[in-house]
Each structure stands twice: as structure tokens, then as C-alpha cells.
Amino acid sequence: MIPVPIADSFLAGSLLTLLLPTLMLTALVVWYVGFVRRAPGPEEASEAAAPTPEPAESAPPEAAPPQQQG
């Protein structure tokens, strides 16, 4: 296989060796900080999981069956 030269000089190769991992680490840290800030906290997570009321309790009075007179 013929090698494809990306950096023909020693300076370009050494800069790529130093800068690419540094930039990748910086991008990962920026993404992680943004992800942590958007994630809900424990208080918000417990509010989201609150139980819903029973349908009979939340039904309006006009939805109740009519009473029989007798």
C-alpha cells in the first residue's frame, strides 16, 4: 500500500500530533459541560415522575351518572 502523506514536513507532523488530541479533548470537555448543564437535577426528576391522579377523582361533576329518583 502506498502511504498518503498528510504532513510532508516534520513541523506539520509534530503540530498535528500535539494539536489534534488537544482539540479533541477540548471539544469533549465542552460537550460534557453542556450536557451536564442541560440534564435535569434530582429535584426536577422527582417532579417529573409524580403520580397522576385517578380518573374518578379528576372527573368533572357533570360526567357523573345521573341519580335515580324513586
N, CA, C and O atoms as a CHARMM CRD file, in Angstrom:
* protein
*
  280
    1    1 MET  N      0.84800  -1.17600   0.00000 PROA 1      0.00000
    2    1 MET  CA     0.00000   0.00000   0.00000 PROA 1      0.00000
    3    1 MET  C      0.89000   1.23500   0.00000 PROA 1      0.00000
    4    1 MET  O      1.89000   1.29000   0.71700 PROA 1      0.00000
    5    2 ILE  N      0.52800   2.20800  -0.79400 PROA 2      0.00000
    6    2 ILE  CA     1.30100   3.43800  -0.89400 PROA 2      0.00000
    7    2 ILE  C      0.85100   4.38000   0.22400 PROA 2      0.00000
    8    2 ILE  O     -0.34100   4.65800   0.34800 PROA 2      0.00000
    9    3 PRO  N      1.78500   4.87400   1.03700 PROA 3      0.00000
   10    3 PRO  CA     1.39200   5.80000   2.11100 PROA 3      0.00000
   11    3 PRO  C      0.97300   7.15100   1.52200 PROA 3      0.00000
   12    3 PRO  O      1.60700   7.66600   0.60100 PROA 3      0.00000
   13    4 VAL  N     -0.08200   7.69800   2.06100 PROA 4      0.00000
   14    4 VAL  CA    -0.56700   9.00100   1.62400 PROA 4      0.00000
   15    4 VAL  C     -0.02400  10.03700   2.59600 PROA 4      0.00000
   16    4 VAL  O     -0.40300  10.03700   3.76800 PROA 4      0.00000
   17    5 PRO  N      0.85700  10.91900   2.13300 PROA 5      0.00000
   18    5 PRO  CA     1.43100  11.90500   3.04700 PROA 5      0.00000
   19    5 PRO  C      0.44000  13.02100   3.38400 PROA 5      0.00000
   20    5 PRO  O      0.00500  13.76500   2.50500 PROA 5      0.00000
   21    6 ILE  N      0.09600  13.12500   4.65200 PROA 6      0.00000
   22    6 ILE  CA    -0.77300  14.20300   5.10000 PROA 6      0.00000
   23    6 ILE  C      0.07900  15.40200   5.48600 PROA 6      0.00000
   24    6 ILE  O     -0.24900  16.54800   5.17800 PROA 6      0.00000
   25    7 ALA  N      1.16000  15.11600   6.15600 PROA 7      0.00000
   26    7 ALA  CA     2.08200  16.17500   6.55900 PROA 7      0.00000
   27    7 ALA  C      3.46400  15.79500   6.03500 PROA 7      0.00000
   28    7 ALA  O      4.09600  14.85800   6.52300 PROA 7      0.00000
   29    8 ASP  N      3.91100  16.53200   5.04300 PROA 8      0.00000
   30    8 ASP  CA     5.18500  16.20300   4.41800 PROA 8      0.00000
   31    8 ASP  C      6.38600  16.62800   5.24400 PROA 8      0.00000
   32    8 ASP  O      7.46800  16.06500   5.08000 PROA 8      0.00000
   33    9 SER  N      6.22800  17.60200   6.12400 PROA 9      0.00000
   34    9 SER  CA     7.38400  18.07300   6.87200 PROA 9      0.00000
   35    9 SER  C      7.29100  17.63100   8.32300 PROA 9      0.00000
   36    9 SER  O      6.21900  17.27300   8.81100 PROA 9      0.00000
   37   10 PHE  N      8.41800  17.66100   8.99800 PROA 10     0.00000
   38   10 PHE  CA     8.46200  17.28100  10.41200 PROA 10     0.00000
   39   10 PHE  C      7.64000  18.24600  11.26400 PROA 10     0.00000
   40   10 PHE  O      6.98200  17.82000  12.21300 PROA 10     0.00000
   41   11 LEU  N      7.66900  19.52800  10.94000 PROA 11     0.00000
   42   11 LEU  CA     6.93200  20.51900  11.72200 PROA 11     0.00000
   43   11 LEU  C      5.42200  20.28900  11.62400 PROA 11     0.00000
   44   11 LEU  O      4.72000  20.35400  12.63300 PROA 11     0.00000
   45   12 ALA  N      4.92800  20.02700  10.43700 PROA 12     0.00000
   46   12 ALA  CA     3.49600  19.79500  10.26900 PROA 12     0.00000
   47   12 ALA  C      3.07200  18.52500  11.00300 PROA 12     0.00000
   48   12 ALA  O      2.01300  18.50000  11.62900 PROA 12     0.00000
   49   13 GLY  N      3.87500  17.48600  10.93600 PROA 13     0.00000
   50   13 GLY  CA     3.54700  16.24600  11.63200 PROA 13     0.00000
   51   13 GLY  C      3.55100  16.40900  13.13700 PROA 13     0.00000
   52   13 GLY  O      2.68600  15.86700  13.82500 PROA 13     0.00000
   53   14 SER  N      4.51400  17.15000  13.65300 PROA 14     0.00000
   54   14 SER  CA     4.56800  17.33900  15.10100 PROA 14     0.00000
   55   14 SER  C      3.43000  18.23400  15.58100 PROA 14     0.00000
   56   14 SER  O      2.89000  18.01600  16.66600 PROA 14     0.00000
   57   15 LEU  N      3.05900  19.23800  14.78800 PROA 15     0.00000
   58   15 LEU  CA     1.92600  20.07900  15.17100 PROA 15     0.00000
   59   15 LEU  C      0.62200  19.28500  15.17200 PROA 15     0.00000
   60   15 LEU  O     -0.20300  19.44100  16.07200 PROA 15     0.00000
   61   16 LEU  N      0.43800  18.43800  14.16800 PROA 16     0.00000
   62   16 LEU  CA    -0.75600  17.60200  14.14800 PROA 16     0.00000
   63   16 LEU  C     -0.78000  16.64300  15.33100 PROA 16     0.00000
   64   16 LEU  O     -1.83800  16.40800  15.91600 PROA 16     0.00000
   65   17 THR  N      0.35300  16.09700  15.68300 PROA 17     0.00000
   66   17 THR  CA     0.43400  15.16900  16.80600 PROA 17     0.00000
   67   17 THR  C      0.07700  15.85300  18.11800 PROA 17     0.00000
   68   17 THR  O     -0.53600  15.23700  18.98900 PROA 17     0.00000
   69   18 LEU  N      0.44900  17.10700  18.26700 PROA 18     0.00000
   70   18 LEU  CA     0.14400  17.82400  19.50600 PROA 18     0.00000
   71   18 LEU  C     -1.25700  18.44300  19.49700 PROA 18     0.00000
   72   18 LEU  O     -1.95600  18.40500  20.50900 PROA 18     0.00000
   73   19 LEU  N     -1.66800  19.01000  18.36100 PROA 19     0.00000
   74   19 LEU  CA    -2.91000  19.77900  18.33000 PROA 19     0.00000
   75   19 LEU  C     -4.17000  18.92700  18.20700 PROA 19     0.00000
   76   19 LEU  O     -5.18800  19.25300  18.81800 PROA 19     0.00000
   77   20 LEU  N     -4.12800  17.85200  17.43800 PROA 20     0.00000
   78   20 LEU  CA    -5.33700  17.04700  17.26500 PROA 20     0.00000
   79   20 LEU  C     -5.84200  16.45500  18.57600 PROA 20     0.00000
   80   20 LEU  O     -7.03000  16.60400  18.86300 PROA 20     0.00000
   81   21 PRO  N     -5.01600  15.78900  19.39400 PROA 21     0.00000
   82   21 PRO  CA    -5.54000  15.28500  20.66900 PROA 21     0.00000
   83   21 PRO  C     -5.99300  16.40400  21.60800 PROA 21     0.00000
   84   21 PRO  O     -6.97300  16.25000  22.33700 PROA 21     0.00000
   85   22 THR  N     -5.27700  17.53100  21.58900 PROA 22     0.00000
   86   22 THR  CA    -5.65400  18.65100  22.44900 PROA 22     0.00000
   87   22 THR  C     -7.01100  19.21500  22.04400 PROA 22     0.00000
   88   22 THR  O     -7.84900  19.49000  22.90300 PROA 22     0.00000
   89   23 LEU  N     -7.23000  19.38800  20.75400 PROA 23     0.00000
   90   23 LEU  CA    -8.51300  19.89800  20.27700 PROA 23     0.00000
   91   23 LEU  C     -9.65100  18.90700  20.52400 PROA 23     0.00000
   92   23 LEU  O    -10.76600  19.31500  20.84800 PROA 23     0.00000
   93   24 MET  N     -9.38100  17.62100  20.37500 PROA 24     0.00000
   94   24 MET  CA   -10.40600  16.61100  20.64700 PROA 24     0.00000
   95   24 MET  C    -10.78600  16.60400  22.12700 PROA 24     0.00000
   96   24 MET  O    -11.96400  16.49600  22.46500 PROA 24     0.00000
   97   25 LEU  N     -9.80300  16.71700  22.99800 PROA 25     0.00000
   98   25 LEU  CA   -10.08600  16.75700  24.43300 PROA 25     0.00000
   99   25 LEU  C    -10.87100  18.01600  24.79400 PROA 25     0.00000
  100   25 LEU  O    -11.79500  17.95900  25.60500 PROA 25     0.00000
  101   26 THR  N    -10.51300  19.13600  24.20400 PROA 26     0.00000
  102   26 THR  CA   -11.23800  20.38000  24.46100 PROA 26     0.00000
  103   26 THR  C    -12.68000  20.26700  23.98000 PROA 26     0.00000
  104   26 THR  O    -13.59200  20.69500  24.68900 PROA 26     0.00000
  105   27 ALA  N    -12.90600  19.71500  22.81900 PROA 27     0.00000
  106   27 ALA  CA   -14.26500  19.54500  22.30100 PROA 27     0.00000
  107   27 ALA  C    -15.06700  18.60600  23.19100 PROA 27     0.00000
  108   27 ALA  O    -16.24900  18.85300  23.42900 PROA 27     0.00000
  109   28 LEU  N    -14.45900  17.54700  23.68300 PROA 28     0.00000
  110   28 LEU  CA   -15.14600  16.60800  24.56900 PROA 28     0.00000
  111   28 LEU  C    -15.52600  17.27200  25.88400 PROA 28     0.00000
  112   28 LEU  O    -16.62300  17.03600  26.39100 PROA 28     0.00000
  113   29 VAL  N    -14.66000  18.08500  26.44200 PROA 29     0.00000
  114   29 VAL  CA   -14.95900  18.78100  27.70200 PROA 29     0.00000
  115   29 VAL  C    -16.08600  19.79100  27.49200 PROA 29     0.00000
  116   29 VAL  O    -16.96400  19.91000  28.34700 PROA 29     0.00000
  117   30 VAL  N    -16.08100  20.51100  26.38900 PROA 30     0.00000
  118   30 VAL  CA   -17.14600  21.48000  26.10700 PROA 30     0.00000
  119   30 VAL  C    -18.47800  20.75900  25.95100 PROA 30     0.00000
  120   30 VAL  O    -19.49100  21.21900  26.47800 PROA 30     0.00000
  121   31 TRP  N    -18.49500  19.63800  25.23600 PROA 31     0.00000
  122   31 TRP  CA   -19.72600  18.86300  25.06900 PROA 31     0.00000
  123   31 TRP  C    -20.22200  18.33300  26.41100 PROA 31     0.00000
  124   31 TRP  O    -21.42100  18.38800  26.68400 PROA 31     0.00000
  125   32 TYR  N    -19.33200  17.82500  27.24600 PROA 32     0.00000
  126   32 TYR  CA   -19.72300  17.25000  28.52700 PROA 32     0.00000
  127   32 TYR  C    -20.29600  18.31700  29.45800 PROA 32     0.00000
  128   32 TYR  O    -21.29500  18.07200  30.13600 PROA 32     0.00000
  129   33 VAL  N    -19.68200  19.48500  29.49900 PROA 33     0.00000
  130   33 VAL  CA   -20.18200  20.57000  30.35000 PROA 33     0.00000
  131   33 VAL  C    -21.57200  20.99600  29.87500 PROA 33     0.00000
  132   33 VAL  O    -22.45800  21.21800  30.70000 PROA 33     0.00000
  133   34 GLY  N    -21.77400  21.11200  28.58800 PROA 34     0.00000
  134   34 GLY  CA   -23.09200  21.44900  28.06400 PROA 34     0.00000
  135   34 GLY  C    -24.12200  20.37900  28.37100 PROA 34     0.00000
  136   34 GLY  O    -25.27500  20.70000  28.66200 PROA 34     0.00000
  137   35 PHE  N    -23.73500  19.12600  28.31400 PROA 35     0.00000
  138   35 PHE  CA   -24.64500  18.02300  28.62600 PROA 35     0.00000
  139   35 PHE  C    -25.03200  18.03000  30.09900 PROA 35     0.00000
  140   35 PHE  O    -26.19900  17.81800  30.43100 PROA 35     0.00000
  141   36 VAL  N    -24.07900  18.27100  30.98100 PROA 36     0.00000
  142   36 VAL  CA   -24.36200  18.27800  32.41700 PROA 36     0.00000
  143   36 VAL  C    -25.27200  19.44800  32.78000 PROA 36     0.00000
  144   36 VAL  O    -26.13400  19.31000  33.64800 PROA 36     0.00000
  145   37 ARG  N    -25.09500  20.58600  32.13700 PROA 37     0.00000
  146   37 ARG  CA   -25.94800  21.74700  32.44100 PROA 37     0.00000
  147   37 ARG  C    -27.38600  21.53700  31.98700 PROA 37     0.00000
  148   37 ARG  O    -28.31200  22.05600  32.61000 PROA 37     0.00000
  149   38 ARG  N    -27.58300  20.78000  30.90500 PROA 38     0.00000
  150   38 ARG  CA   -28.94500  20.54200  30.40900 PROA 38     0.00000
  151   38 ARG  C    -29.63800  19.39400  31.11600 PROA 38     0.00000
  152   38 ARG  O    -30.86600  19.31800  31.07700 PROA 38     0.00000
  153   39 ALA  N    -28.91700  18.51300  31.74900 PROA 39     0.00000
  154   39 ALA  CA   -29.51400  17.34900  32.40400 PROA 39     0.00000
  155   39 ALA  C    -30.33000  17.79100  33.61100 PROA 39     0.00000
  156   39 ALA  O    -29.90500  18.68500  34.34300 PROA 39     0.00000
  157   40 PRO  N    -31.49800  17.18000  33.83600 PROA 40     0.00000
  158   40 PRO  CA   -32.30600  17.57400  34.99600 PROA 40     0.00000
  159   40 PRO  C    -31.66200  17.10200  36.29500 PROA 40     0.00000
  160   40 PRO  O    -31.04000  16.04100  36.35600 PROA 40     0.00000
  161   41 GLY  N    -31.82900  17.91700  37.32300 PROA 41     0.00000
  162   41 GLY  CA   -31.28900  17.56900  38.63100 PROA 41     0.00000
  163   41 GLY  C    -32.20100  16.59000  39.35000 PROA 41     0.00000
  164   41 GLY  O    -33.25100  16.23300  38.81600 PROA 41     0.00000
  165   42 PRO  N    -31.82900  16.14000  40.55500 PROA 42     0.00000
  166   42 PRO  CA   -32.66100  15.18100  41.27900 PROA 42     0.00000
  167   42 PRO  C    -34.02500  15.75300  41.66500 PROA 42     0.00000
  168   42 PRO  O    -35.00700  15.01300  41.72100 PROA 42     0.00000
  169   43 GLU  N    -34.09800  17.07200  41.93400 PROA 43     0.00000
  170   43 GLU  CA   -35.38400  17.67300  42.28700 PROA 43     0.00000
  171   43 GLU  C    -36.32100  17.65200  41.08800 PROA 43     0.00000
  172   43 GLU  O    -37.49700  17.30800  41.21300 PROA 43     0.00000
  173   44 GLU  N    -35.79900  18.01900  39.94100 PROA 44     0.00000
  174   44 GLU  CA   -36.61900  18.07400  38.74000 PROA 44     0.00000
  175   44 GLU  C    -37.03500  16.68400  38.29200 PROA 44     0.00000
  176   44 GLU  O    -38.13900  16.50900  37.77700 PROA 44     0.00000
  177   45 ALA  N    -36.17700  15.69500  38.47800 PROA 45     0.00000
  178   45 ALA  CA   -36.50400  14.34000  38.06100 PROA 45     0.00000
  179   45 ALA  C    -37.63100  13.77000  38.92000 PROA 45     0.00000
  180   45 ALA  O    -38.47400  13.03200  38.41000 PROA 45     0.00000
  181   46 SER  N    -37.66400  14.10000  40.22200 PROA 46     0.00000
  182   46 SER  CA   -38.72500  13.57500  41.07800 PROA 46     0.00000
  183   46 SER  C    -40.05300  14.24100  40.75600 PROA 46     0.00000
  184   46 SER  O    -41.09800  13.60100  40.88000 PROA 46     0.00000
  185   47 GLU  N    -40.04600  15.52100  40.34300 PROA 47     0.00000
  186   47 GLU  CA   -41.27600  16.18900  39.95700 PROA 47     0.00000
  187   47 GLU  C    -41.82600  15.61200  38.66200 PROA 47     0.00000
  188   47 GLU  O    -43.04200  15.52300  38.48700 PROA 47     0.00000
  189   48 ALA  N    -40.96100  15.22800  37.77700 PROA 48     0.00000
  190   48 ALA  CA   -41.41500  14.67000  36.51200 PROA 48     0.00000
  191   48 ALA  C    -42.04100  13.30100  36.71200 PROA 48     0.00000
  192   48 ALA  O    -42.88500  12.89700  35.91200 PROA 48     0.00000
  193   49 ALA  N    -41.66000  12.58200  37.74200 PROA 49     0.00000
  194   49 ALA  CA   -42.17600  11.24300  37.98600 PROA 49     0.00000
  195   49 ALA  C    -43.31800  11.25000  38.99100 PROA 49     0.00000
  196   49 ALA  O    -43.61400  10.21000  39.58000 PROA 49     0.00000
  197   50 ALA  N    -43.97000  12.39500  39.20600 PROA 50     0.00000
  198   50 ALA  CA   -45.07400  12.46600  40.16200 PROA 50     0.00000
  199   50 ALA  C    -46.24300  11.62300  39.66000 PROA 50     0.00000
  200   50 ALA  O    -46.51400  11.59400  38.45900 PROA 50     0.00000
  201   51 PRO  N    -46.93500  10.93900  40.56500 PROA 51     0.00000
  202   51 PRO  CA   -48.05600  10.10200  40.12800 PROA 51     0.00000
  203   51 PRO  C    -49.21800  10.95200  39.62500 PROA 51     0.00000
  204   51 PRO  O    -49.45600  12.05600  40.11300 PROA 51     0.00000
  205   52 THR  N    -49.92400  10.42200  38.65300 PROA 52     0.00000
  206   52 THR  CA   -51.08300  11.12900  38.11300 PROA 52     0.00000
  207   52 THR  C    -52.31400  10.78100  38.94400 PROA 52     0.00000
  208   52 THR  O    -52.39200   9.67400  39.47600 PROA 52     0.00000
  209   53 PRO  N    -53.27200  11.69000  39.07000 PROA 53     0.00000
  210   53 PRO  CA   -54.47000  11.39300  39.85800 PROA 53     0.00000
  211   53 PRO  C    -55.33900  10.34600  39.16700 PROA 53     0.00000
  212   53 PRO  O    -55.25600  10.15700  37.95300 PROA 53     0.00000
  213   54 GLU  N    -56.15900   9.68100  39.94500 PROA 54     0.00000
  214   54 GLU  CA   -57.07000   8.67700  39.40700 PROA 54     0.00000
  215   54 GLU  C    -58.10900   9.36700  38.51800 PROA 54     0.00000
  216   54 GLU  O    -58.46000  10.51700  38.78000 PROA 54     0.00000
  217   55 PRO  N    -58.60200   8.70800  37.49300 PROA 55     0.00000
  218   55 PRO  CA   -59.59900   9.33900  36.62400 PROA 55     0.00000
  219   55 PRO  C    -60.89800   9.67100  37.35800 PROA 55     0.00000
  220   55 PRO  O    -61.53000  10.67600  37.03200 PROA 55     0.00000
  221   56 ALA  N    -61.31600   8.87600  38.32500 PROA 56     0.00000
  222   56 ALA  CA   -62.56100   9.13900  39.03700 PROA 56     0.00000
  223   56 ALA  C    -62.44100  10.40000  39.89300 PROA 56     0.00000
  224   56 ALA  O    -63.41700  11.13000  40.06400 PROA 56     0.00000
  225   57 GLU  N    -61.25400  10.65500  40.42900 PROA 57     0.00000
  226   57 GLU  CA   -61.06600  11.83500  41.26500 PROA 57     0.00000
  227   57 GLU  C    -61.04900  13.11800  40.44000 PROA 57     0.00000
  228   57 GLU  O    -61.47800  14.16900  40.91500 PROA 57     0.00000
  229   58 SER  N    -60.56400  13.03600  39.23200 PROA 58     0.00000
  230   58 SER  CA   -60.41100  14.24800  38.44200 PROA 58     0.00000
  231   58 SER  C    -61.57800  14.46700  37.48600 PROA 58     0.00000
  232   58 SER  O    -61.56300  15.43900  36.73200 PROA 58     0.00000
  233   59 ALA  N    -62.58900  13.59900  37.48900 PROA 59     0.00000
  234   59 ALA  CA   -63.71600  13.75600  36.56900 PROA 59     0.00000
  235   59 ALA  C    -64.60400  14.91300  37.02500 PROA 59     0.00000
  236   59 ALA  O    -64.83700  15.07400  38.22300 PROA 59     0.00000
  237   60 PRO  N    -65.09800  15.71300  36.09300 PROA 60     0.00000
  238   60 PRO  CA   -65.99200  16.80800  36.47000 PROA 60     0.00000
  239   60 PRO  C    -67.34600  16.25700  36.93400 PROA 60     0.00000
  240   60 PRO  O    -67.70300  15.13400  36.57500 PROA 60     0.00000
  241   61 PRO  N    -68.10700  17.03000  37.72900 PROA 61     0.00000
  242   61 PRO  CA   -69.36600  16.52200  38.26700 PROA 61     0.00000
  243   61 PRO  C    -70.38800  16.18000  37.18600 PROA 61     0.00000
  244   61 PRO  O    -71.19500  15.27300  37.38800 PROA 61     0.00000
  245   62 GLU  N    -70.38300  16.86600  36.05800 PROA 62     0.00000
  246   62 GLU  CA   -71.37200  16.55700  35.03100 PROA 62     0.00000
  247   62 GLU  C    -71.09700  15.22100  34.34600 PROA 62     0.00000
  248   62 GLU  O    -71.96700  14.69600  33.65100 PROA 62     0.00000
  249   63 ALA  N    -69.91800  14.67300  34.53000 PROA 63     0.00000
  250   63 ALA  CA   -69.59800  13.38100  33.95000 PROA 63     0.00000
  251   63 ALA  C    -70.09200  12.23900  34.81900 PROA 63     0.00000
  252   63 ALA  O    -70.07000  11.08700  34.38700 PROA 63     0.00000
  253   64 ALA  N    -70.54300  12.53500  36.05100 PROA 64     0.00000
  254   64 ALA  CA   -71.04500  11.50600  36.95500 PROA 64     0.00000
  255   64 ALA  C    -72.39100  10.99700  36.43600 PROA 64     0.00000
  256   64 ALA  O    -73.13100  11.75900  35.81300 PROA 64     0.00000
  257   65 PRO  N    -72.72300   9.73200  36.67800 PROA 65     0.00000
  258   65 PRO  CA   -74.00900   9.19400  36.21300 PROA 65     0.00000
  259   65 PRO  C    -75.16500   9.85000  36.95400 PROA 65     0.00000
  260   65 PRO  O    -75.01900  10.19700  38.12600 PROA 65     0.00000
  261   66 PRO  N    -76.32200  10.03000  36.29400 PROA 66     0.00000
  262   66 PRO  CA   -77.46200  10.67900  36.94500 PROA 66     0.00000
  263   66 PRO  C    -78.00500   9.81000  38.07200 PROA 66     0.00000
  264   66 PRO  O    -77.97000   8.58100  38.01100 PROA 66     0.00000
  265   67 GLN  N    -78.50300  10.47700  39.09200 PROA 67     0.00000
  266   67 GLN  CA   -79.08200   9.74300  40.23500 PROA 67     0.00000
  267   67 GLN  C    -80.50400   9.32900  39.89400 PROA 67     0.00000
  268   67 GLN  O    -81.24800  10.06400  39.24400 PROA 67     0.00000
  269   68 GLN  N    -80.86200   8.13800  40.34800 PROA 68     0.00000
  270   68 GLN  CA   -82.22200   7.64400  40.10600 PROA 68     0.00000
  271   68 GLN  C    -83.17200   8.18500  41.15600 PROA 68     0.00000
  272   68 GLN  O    -82.84900   8.19600  42.34400 PROA 68     0.00000
  273   69 GLN  N    -84.31700   8.62400  40.73400 PROA 69     0.00000
  274   69 GLN  CA   -85.33200   9.10600  41.68000 PROA 69     0.00000
  275   69 GLN  C    -86.40800   8.02900  41.79800 PROA 69     0.00000
  276   69 GLN  O    -86.81300   7.41700  40.80900 PROA 69     0.00000
  277   70 GLY  N    -86.84000   7.82300  42.98400 PROA 70     0.00000
  278   70 GLY  CA   -87.79000   6.73600  43.07600 PROA 70     0.00000
  279   70 GLY  C    -88.60500   6.71900  44.24000 PROA 70     0.00000
  280   70 GLY  O    -89.44000   5.82800  44.39600 PROA 70     0.00000
